Structures are given as C-alpha cells and as structure tokens.
C-alpha cells in the first residue's frame, strides 16, 4: 500500500474511533463502534456510531446515510462487523448487499460468535478486507467490551479525588470540595463515559450522592448506579432512592441480607445482586461477574476508602483516575484506601501512567494496571 493510502486509512479510522468514543457508556451490553464510509472518489458518504442501547449498529446507520454511494466504497469500522443473527440482521450481510468494495477493520471481535467469522464472510463475498488499522487505539476504546467477553466482568476504573498526601476527607469527615470546579466537571465527564458508577455504603451514608452525570446533553442513556451495601443499610430517603425513576439503582448485597428490606428495595424498582460473604463484606469478584452478566462493560468506582482497598487487594482495578488537589491534609485525614494487607513492596498493586491533564489548579493522572 502506498504511503498516502496508509495515511488515508489511518485518518478515516481515527474519524471512526472518534465517533465510537462519543458513545462510550451508552451502548452496553454492546460495544461502542464507529463507522465511516468513503466512496471510490474519496468522498465521505456515510458516518455512524452504535445507537444508545446498542442498536442499530454503526454500520447500519452509516449505510443508510450513504445509500447508493456505498457501492464500491471503502468502509472503516472500529470493530469487526458482526456475522451472527441477534436482535438485528448481521452487519456483514448488510455490507455485502450494499456492494461495498473494501472493509477496513480496527480490531477483530473477541466475541466467540464472531471472532473472524465476519472477516471470512466478507472475504467469501469478494470484498477486500484490511485488519488491524490503528489496532492499539481500537483495543483501548473497546477494552470494556473485551473485558466482559474475555473475563466475564467489566473494566474497572477506580476514581479518587485527594489532597497531595492522598487524603479524601478531614478527620471530621468533611470532603466537599477537595478539588475545584474544572476537576469536578471532568469527573462528571468520566461518569458519562462509563456504563455504571459504584460507591460503597460508607460513601453513600456520608455524602448522599446522586451519582448522575450532570453535564447537559452529555449522554442519552441514564447511568446505572450501583451501591456495594452488604446489609442494605441505605436509607429510603437517600438521593439515589428518591431518583430511582430517573436512572437504574442496583445493589450488591450479602445473600443473607434482611429479606424484608430486600423486598422493600425491590418493590421500589431497585435490582439486587445477592452475593456470598468474603473476608471483609461481600465477594466483590463475584459481584463484578454478576455485573458482567447483566451487561456492564465499563464500571467507574468512586469510593470510599474501604471499597477501594478491597478492590486493590483483590487485584480488581484495571485503571486509576486520580485527581490531585494542591493541598496537604496530614495523617489525621481519611486515606484514599484503607489498609489491605500489603506487607512488602513486591505485593503492591502497580500501574503505568497513561496521561496527565491539568484542570485549573488540580491535576488528573490516569493509569493502567501494569502487566
């Protein structure tokens, strides 16, 4: 392939990735996919991204926009087109029937129902296929979907907002607000890019958060709100309960939690996931598996310190989003994570830095679990 052709492929795939990124958090249990269709004379004739709720698929939307111009065109799609019959016909069939000339793919679909079958179907129909264009970027974008398919659980991002010395609240419990307005807006945008947000019961009782994404027009699908509350101590007057008709509320509870309280919350419309007991509280690994089965691909955990420690201890944190405010609280403040038994340096969870973003006076550092 000529250099300018390779550059053109990269450019169109970047556009498809940007379309997909706008749908993060809105398409679960399906992946957020982007698609760009370029006619034989180099014009962009179709664009699409997976619709909220997961359907229609990106290819279907882009083909509808392109119409007859799709014949002989090149199709750039971030994930291998599906080849199985689900709630909608296979995207490979739609591409073949549209008469496209070439399909350029970012990432092969890890779903065993596809995983190369879409590529094979396109090839059998005489359509040229190029695979792996901007694979690393597509892999990063689709990490949540791949985690649910491959590990049975969502990709877990632990978000922390602390002072420079890692404190989340004063000794009296005051925590609002450690960071400034730009950082708080970025935190809401972070919620908007996830399927669900989870906190522990301690944070819920102390702060009474709504756990919503309050950026106007940011997302079309309500954020699922999850409370790790082994004994269902959540108050019926809590903000998440009073707004249950606006966004889903799910509870991770002990399987021996009071049956009467479980019925009350279920009657209010909450979804409960009974889990076995662990060394401390509930079995979070089992809880994440249950969330994966429910379709969650990207989970944002916002604390508190006990929940953060439990996830770190059990090696269940994939990414960190750490907001640092330029202040120091001292050792009598509440730590970001309670002790979780790391006795040696070798036992510490380790992360690799992805990026650093300045947000007013605050800093957001993002990390990925080290291999």
N, C-alpha and C positions, 0 to 999 in steps of 0.2 A: 504493500500500500504506500502511495506517495505520502511525503511528509504532510502536505497540505490536506490530504484526505484524512490522515490520522488526527490532525488538529481540528478538522471539521467534526469528526466523530466525537472527540473529547468535548468540543463546545456544545454540541447538541445533547450529549449525555449529561453535561453539567446543568443544562436547562431542565432536563427531565428530573434530575436529582433535586433541583430547587423546587419544582412542582410537588414532588413527593414530600419534601421536608415540610411544606405548608400543611400537610395532612397528618403529621405525627400526632398521635393521641386521639384521633377521631375515627380511625378505621378498624379498630380491633373488633373481632379476633383476626381480621385480615391484615396483611401488611399495607403500609402506605407506599404506593407505587406511582411513579411518574412516567409519562409517555409523550414523545414528540414525534410528529410525522413530517418528513421533508420530501417534497416532490422531486421528480427526476431533474428538474431545472433549478433545484436548490432553494425553493421557497418553503417556509414552514407553513404547512396547511392544516395541521391539527395538533392540539395540545390537550392533555387530560391528566387528572390525578384521581386516585381512588376516592370515591364519594364518602362522606360521613356514614358510618355504619358498615362500610366495607363493600358496598355495591351502589352503582355499577363500577366495574373495574376501569382502570386508567385507559387501557387500550380501547375499550368500547366507547368511552367518551371522546377520545381523540379521533377514532374512525368516524364517528358521527359528525364531528366538525369537518373532517377532511372530505367526506363524501366521495365523489368520483375521482377526486385528485389523489386518493390513496393508491390507485392502480399504478404499479411500478415504483412506488415511493419507498424510501428507507424509513424504518420505524425504530426509534430509540426508546428502549424501555428499561427501567432500572432493575427489574426482576424478570426472570424467565416467564413468558406467558403460560398461563395455566392450560392444561390439556385434559382435565377431568371434568365430568359433569357434576356441578353442585347446584347452587340456587340459580345460577345463570349458565348459559352455554359456554364452552371453553373459548378462551381468547384466541387460541391457536386457530380454531375453526373460523372465527370472525376475520382474522388476518388473512387466512388462505382465501376465503370467499371474497375479500376485498381486493385480492390480486396484488398485494404488496410485493415489491421486488427483493427486499432485504430487511432483516431484523437484526438490530444491534442490541446486545444484552449486557447489562452491568454485572449481574450475579445470577448464577444458577439457583433455582428454587430448592431450598433444603427440605421442603415438604415431600415425603416419600411418594405421595400421589402424583408428583410432577418430576422433580429431580432428574432432568434430562429428557423426559418424555415429550415436553413441549418443543424442545430443540429438535428432537428426532422427527416429530410430526411436521414441523416446518420444512426441514430438510427433505423429507419424503415427498413434499408437495413442490419441490423445486425452488424453494425460497432460500437464498443465501443467508447464512447466519454467522455473525461475529460475536463471540462471547468474551467477557472479561474486560470490557472497556470501562475504565475507572472502577475496577473491581473493589479496591480498598475503600473508596468513598461509598460505594453501594453497600458494602459489607457493614460499614459503620452505621449507615442510615437504617439498615434492616436488622440490626443486632437484636432488637427486642423480639421480632418475629422469629429469628433464628434460635433465640434462647428458648422460646416457648415450644418450638418444634423439636429442638435437639435435647433440651434439658428438662422440658416439661414445666418450666417456671418462667416468669417474666424476668427481663433485665432489670436489675435493682440499682437505682441511683440513690445514694444517701446524701441529702442536702443538710448542711449545717450553716448556721449564721452565728459567728462567735467574735469575741474580742481577739486581740493578737495572741493572748495566752490561752485560747481555747475554751473560754467560758461562755455559757449561754444564758445565764441569769445570775443576779446578785444573790447573796445569802438569804435575802428576804423573798426571793422568787421573782423580782422584777426583771422583765426581759424585753418589753416593748418600749422603744425600739433600739436594738443594738446597732443595726445598720440604718443607712439613710434611705431616702425615697428612691433614688435610682436603683439601688440594690433590691429594694422591695418590689419594684416593677419587674426587674429581671427574674426575681423568684416567682412571680406570677406567670411570666412567660415560660419559665421552666415547668410549672404545673401544666401550662397549656400544651406542652409537647409530650406529655405522658398520658397514658390511659387512665391512671388512677393515682391517688395520693394517699399515703398511710401515715398515721401517727399512733403513738401508744396512749393508753388511758391516762397516764400521768399528764401528758401534754394537753389532752382534751379537757381534763378537770381543771388544770391551772389556767389555760388560755382561752378556752371555749371558742376555738377557731371554726370558721365556716368551711374552710378547705375548698374554696371555689377559685376559679381563675377569673379575677375581676379586671380584665383588660377588655374594654368594649370591642366587640366584633372579632375577638381573637380566635374563638373556636365555636363550631356549630353544635357539637355534641357535648352534653354535660359530662363533667369529670366524675368518675366513680370515687367515692370517699370511703376509705377503709379504716376501721379502728381495731387495733390489737387490744382486746379487752377481755381477758380470760374469764373474769367473773361477772361480766356485764354490769359494771359499776357506772356506766354512762347515765347521766341524768336525763330524764324525759324532757326536761326543759332546755337541753343543750342545743346550740345553734344548728348542728348537723341534723338533729332530730326534727326540729321545727321547720327545716327547709327540705325535708325528705322528698317532697313532691317536686322539687326543682332539680335534684340530682341524686343518683343512687347512693345509698348508705349500706355498707357491708361491715359485718363484724367477724373477726377471728376470735372465737371463744373456746373455752375449755369444754370438752364433751360432757362434763358433769356440771356445767353451769346451771344455775337455778332454772328449772323447767318453766316455771310461771313467768319469770322475766323474759325468757326466750320467746314465749308465746306473745307477750306484750309487744316486743320489738318486731316480731314477725307480723303481727296484726297491723302495726303502723306502716309496714311496707319495707322494712329492712330485710336484708338477706344475711343469714347466719351460716358460718362455716365452723361446725364443731370439730375440734382438734384434740389430739392426745396431749397429756401433760409432758413437759420436758423438764430438764434440770431446774430451770427457772421459768415459770409461766407456761406458755403453750409451745408446742413444737412448731417453730417458725418455718423450718424446711418443709414440713407437711403443709403448712399454711400457704407457702408460695406455690407448691404443687397444686393446691386447690384453686388458687387464683389463676394459674396457668390453664387448668381445665375449664375455668369459667371464661377464658378468652383473653385475659390480661397479658399484654406483651411488654409493656413498659411501665414500671412502678416507681414512683418517687416517694421516698420515705423522708419525713420531716422531723423525726424525733419522737420522743425525747431521748434522754441520755441512756436509759435502761434498754430501750428498743434498739438504739444504735449499737450499744455494747453487745447485745445478743446477736445481732446480725453480723457484726465484725467477728465475734468469737466463732460463729459457725461458718465463716467464710461465705457469706451470702450477699456481700456487697460487691457489685461489679464496677460501679463508678461512684466517684465523690464529686459533689458540687459544694465547695467550701467558700462561703462569704466571710471575709475578714474585715472587721471594722478597726480603725486606727485608735484603739483604746486598750487599756490594760485593767483588769478587774482584780487580779490577785487570787490566791489559793483558796479563799473562803467563798468564791463564786461557784456556781454549779458547772461541772465539766460537760463538754460536748458528749462524752461517752463515759459511762460508769466503768469501773474495773471489770475486766473479763478474763483475768487469769493468765495473761501473757507474762511468763516468768523469765524469758530470755529474749534477746534481740532477734534471734532467728525465728521466734514464734510470732513476731509482729506481722499483721497484715501489711503488705507493701503495695504501693500504687505508683504508676508512671504519669507524669504531668502531661496533659493534652493541650491546654491553653490557659492563658491568664488574661483577664479582662478587667480594665479599670472602670469602676462605676461610681463616679463622683469621688468621694474620699475613701470609698471601700474598694476591695479587690475580690473578684471571683476567680478562684483557682479550680480547674476541673481536672480530674484524674481518672485513669482507668486501672483496674486491678492488674498488677504486674503478673506476667506469665510465670 
